[in-house]
Amino acid sequence: MALRYWVGGSATWNATAGTKWATTSGGAGGAAVPTSADDVFFDAASGAVTITLGVTGTAKTFTCTGFTGTFAMSTFQLTMSGDVTLVNTMTLSGTNTTGFSMGTSCNVTTGGLTIPVVFTFGTGLTFTLLDNFNTTSNVRHGATTFNGNQIKLLTNSNFLNVVNNTTCLGTTIINITGGNVTIGANSTSINSGIALDIIINSSGTVTFRQDSNAGGGAFGIGGTKTMQYLGGTLIFSCAYFRIVSGGTYTFDMAGQSIPALTMAVSSNLSFTSLLNIIGTFSLINDNITISGAAGFDCGTLSLTAVLAVTRTLTLTSGNTYNIGEFIVTGSSNSFRFVVASSTPGVQAILTLSPAGTQNVMYTNATDIDSSAGQTIWSFQQVVSNTLNWGNLNVSNIGGGGTFTFVN
């Protein structure tokens, strides 16, 4: 490992003639161009000059403390294997397709500089943001953990997963403040997974992407995290949201809509404000508790049992949940679905649209008030402190099988 200080005035990074690189700050030039084993410094002694990256460069660490010049990355990439320290007294330029490639877990400091070039954070690594990471370009990641400060997505920026079936984790907040922002996956073959807090306070449009169109796959979220809506126009280039990791995920969406929501892991939900689910709210083979101050409106509530065990959907007592259709499949007389209130003796309100379709098999209800909507008919149900649920059995309908009711 060696030290490399820029002392070469306005010139190209990979220039080898004479005076470009030194081994000390402000020292004599003539040292070799940095390699992946070298610590690189642009500092006050480098001067207010322009250093141009004319080829793909490498360095171990990159430190710009005291630098007042310009680092022009052009269309080339700087591959890193250590910490990056930038400052707001410098100018950074380049494109939104190339920039810094981070190959090992490390610390990143931007010093208040807005990043106009791509940062690619390596797969399966952990990065600590020592201050807010403000960008107008692309942040690329794959099974990456971000800890520390916020990633602020400014106008024309993107936060994209670039590796198949991976989930981004950590304590960092994704703060979307700009317009024309995309968050999700960068191709049809890659799944997005983001277990990070997401704040949407956009000045324009925010696109949740899992495909090039709304007929695509799942936008993955999860963990004990929050998605909060404060402003902006939401666009969904995904078919549905999917909970991809455990915890209690909180939606605070102020009545905004998402296309659909699927839960297929042991996880819970909390609604701070009303969430509109345009399509299906699908709960697959898990006990789910829904808490928080508000309820949800959804097109279809679908409960699916796969394993031979009893499953419970717990709704918050006193809250209202409006559904257009109600479907329960996979349950049996021995292994039922149970819809219950969170507080024994205090009802939650589950209202089925008067025009809605229902197919509710082997479902019990405890402390549920459905009196404001269509009667819910359940095959061989057991109910307690429940309003407007009707019981079906073989003797009163004359047969078995699946029964679908449309008012």
N, C-alpha and C positions, 0 to 999 in steps of 0.2 A: 504494500500500500504506500502511496506517495501523495503529497500535497501539490495541487495545481492552482496557481493564482493567475488570473488574466492581467497582463501588463502590455498587451499588444495594440492599444488604440482601437480604432474602428477597423475591423478585419473579420475574417472567417475563422470560426472555431477550430476547424481542422487544418489551419495553416501551420506549416512547420518551419517557415523561414524565420530565423533569427530571434525575434523578440516577443512572441505571442504569449508564451506560458513561462511562469517562474515557479520556484519552489517555496518562495516567501512572499508576503504582501509587499508589493512595490519593488520586488527584487529584480535581479537581472533575468532577461528572457533567455530562451533557448532550450527550455525543458520540453519533453515530448508531449504530444497531444494526450489528453486524459484517456485512461482506460477504465474498465468496470471496477478496477481495484483502487481508483484514485478519488480523493476528496477534492471537489472543485469549488473555488471561491471566486465570485465577483464581489469586489468590495470598493471602499472609497478610493483606494489607490488605483483602481482600474480606470477611474475617470468617467465622465459623462459621454461615453462612447457607444457605438453600436456593434454588438457582437452577433454575427450571423451564423446560424447553424446551417452549414452547406451540405452536410451529409448526416446520416443517422449517427448520433453521438452516444457515448456511454460515460457513466460516472458511478461511483459508489454513493457519495452524498453530493448535494448541490446547495451551497449557501450564498445568499446575496446580501447579507447584512452590510449596510452602508453604501450599497451600489446605487448610483443615480443615472445610469445609462439605460440602454435598450438591449434586450435579448430578443433577437428576431429569429424565431424558429422556422419561419418559412413553411415548407411542406414536409419538414423532417421531424423525426422523433428523437427524444432523449430518453434512453433506457436507464433506469435507476435501480440501485440495490440498497439504498439507504435513505436517510432523512432528506427532506426538501425544506428549505427556508427561503421564502420570498419576502419582499418588502414593498410598501406602497410608494417608495421614492423611485422605483424602477419602472420601466415600461416593458411589457411582455406582449409580443405579437406573434401571429401565426394563423393557422386555420382551425376550423372545427372538425377536422378529420385526423389531425396529427397533433402530438404534444408530448406529454410526459407518460412514460410507461413504468409503473411501479412493480418491481419483481420480487420484493421481500416486504415483510411486515415492517412498518416504520412510522415515524411522526411526520406530519405535514403542517407547516406554518405558512400562511399566506401574507401575514403582516398587513391585512386590509386591502391587498391588491385584488382587483376583480380579474378572474382567470378567463382569458378569451380562447384558450386552446384546450384540447382534450386531455383529461386525466384518465388513464386506464389503471384501475386498481386490481392487482393480480388475484387470481382465483384462490380461494381458501385461506386468504391472509387477513391480518388485522391491522387496521390503520387508525392512528389516534390523531384527530384534528385538534391542534393546539389553539386554534382560533377559528372563527367562522370561515367557511370555504364558499366564497361568492363566485358564481360562474355564469358566463353567457355562452358556454359551449357544452360539450358532452362529458358526462361522468359515466364511465363504463366500469362494470363490476361483475363478478361471478363468485357466488358463495363467499362474499366478502363481509367482514365485520368492521363497522365504523363505530368508533367511540369518540367521546369528547364533544366538540362544538357542532354547530349546525352546518348542513350543506344548504346554501341558499341558491335556489334555481331562479335566475333572473331571466329577462326576456330572451327568447330563442335558445334556451338551454334544454338539455335532456338528461334524464337519469335512467340508464338502460342496462338491463341484465344481458350479458353476452355469452353465457354458458348454459348448457341444457340442465334443466331440473335443479336449479340451485336457489337458495334463499339468502338474501342479504339481511344481516343481523346487526345488533349493537345498540348503543345508547344515543346515537346521533339523531337529531331531528332533521327531516327533510322539509324545508320551509320554502314553499313555492310562492314567490312574490311577483314574478314576471309573467308576461303573456307569451303565447305560442310555445308552451312548455309541454314536453312529453315525458311520461314516467311509465316504466314497464319493461317490456322485452323488445329487442331490436329485430326480430324475425319471427316468422311463423313457426319455426322449429324449436324455439327457446321459450321456456316458461319463466314468467316473472314471479318473484317471491320476495316480498319486502316486509320484514318484521322490524320496522322502524316507525317512530312517530311521524305522521305526515300532517303538515299544516298547509291548507290551501287558502291563500290570500292573494289571489292573482289579479293582475291588471288586465287580463285578457282571457285566452282560452288555455285550458289544461286538458291534455289528452291522456287517458289511461289506455295503454296499448298492450295487446297480446297478439295482434294480427293487424293486417292492413285495413281491415274492415270490421264492422260490428258483429260479423258472423264468426269471429275468431274464438280463441280459447279463453282460459281463465287468467284473470289478474290476481296473483296470489298475495295475501296479506296474513298477518297473524302475530302471535305473541301478546304479552301484556302491553299493548300499544294503543295509540289513539289516532284516528283520522278526523281532523277538524276542518270544517268549511267556514271560511270567513268572507270569501269573495271570488268571483271569476265565473266563467262559463265552462261547464264540464262536458267533455266529449269522450265517448266510450268506443274505442276500437278494440273491444273485447266483448265476449259473450256474457261473462258473469264474473263476479268476485268470488274467490275461494279462500277459506281459512286454511293456511298451510302449516301452522304450528300452534302449540297449546298456549294457554293463558286466558286472560279476559280481554278481548279486543273491544275498544270503545269507539262507537260512531257518534260524532257530534256534528251532524250534517245539516242542521237548520232547515229541515224539510226538503233538502235536495234529493234527487233520485239516483239510484244505481240500477243497472240492467237486471241483475239477478244475484243471488247469494247462495253459496253452497258451503255446508259445514260437514266435513267427513273425518275430523279428528276430534279428540277430547279437548274441547275448548268452549269457552263461554262468551257471551256478548253482553255489552252494556250500551244502552241508547240514552245519551244525554239530551238529545232532541230528536224529533220525529225523523225516521228514515223511511223514504219511499222506495220500495223494491218493485220495479216495474213488472218483472216476470216472476220466476219461481224462487221462493225461499225454501231451500232443500236441506233437510237434516237427515244425515245418513248414519244409522247404526251407532249413535252415541247419546249419552245423557247430556242435555244442553240446558243451561240456566241463562235466562235473559233478564238482566237487571237494568237499573238506571231509572231516570225520572220520566222517560218517554217510552212510547211503544213504536210500532211499525205499521205501515200499510203495505200489503203485497198482493200481487196478482194471484199467486197460488202458494199455499202452504203445503209442502210435501214432506211427509215423515216416512222414512224407509228403514225397515229392520232387515238386517242381513244375518247376524248371528242369533242363536237361540237364547236370548236373554231379554228381560223386560227393560224397556227404555222409557225415560221420562223427559218431557219438555216442561220446564218450570218457567212460568210467566210471572212478572212482578204484580203483586196484589194491588188493585186500584188502577192499574194502567190499562189502556185500550189498545187492542190489536185487531186491525181490520183486514180481512182476507177475501179475495174474490172467489177462490176455489179451495177445497180442502180434500187432500188425498192422503191416505195411509195405506201402505203396502208392506208385505213381508211379515206382519205380525200374525200371531196365532192365539188360540184360546189359552195356551200355556205361557206364551211369551208375548205380552201385550205392549202397546204404547200407552203411556199415561200422560195426560195433559193436566197440569196442576198449578195452583197458585203458590207463590212463595211464602205466604203467611197462612197457616191453617185457620180456617174459619172466615177468612177475608177473601172475597172473590177477585180474580182478574177478569177482564172483559175481553172476550174473543167473539168478534162479530163476523158472521159469514154473510156475504152479499145475498140479498133476496134472489138475485138472478144467477147465483153461482152454482157450479157443478160440485158434487161431493161424492167421494168414494172412501168411506171411513170404516176400516175393518179392525175388529178386536181392539178398540180404543176406549180406555177408561178416562173419566174426567172427575177432578176433585177441585171444588171451590172455583168453578168457572161459570161466568154469567154470559150467555149467548142470546139474551132476550131481545137485543136490538136488531137482530138479523134473522136469517133463515134457521129453522130448526135443524140441528145437526143430528143426523141419524147414524148411529154406530152399531155394527153387528155385535150382538151379545156383550153389550157394555156393562160396566159397573160404575155408577156415578154417586157422588156425595156432594151435597150443597151446590148443586149445579142446575142452572136454568136453561130451558129450551134445548135439551138434548133428548132425542127419542131413541128407543131401544128396538133393534131388529133381532129376530131370531128365526130359526128354521120353521118353527111351528106357525108363526104368523105371516110368513111370506111364501111358505110352501116349497122350499128348496134351499140349496146351498149355492156356492159360487160367489162371484163378484157382483156387487149391486151399485149402480151409478144412478144418482138422483140429480135431475135438472129441474129447477123450478121455472 
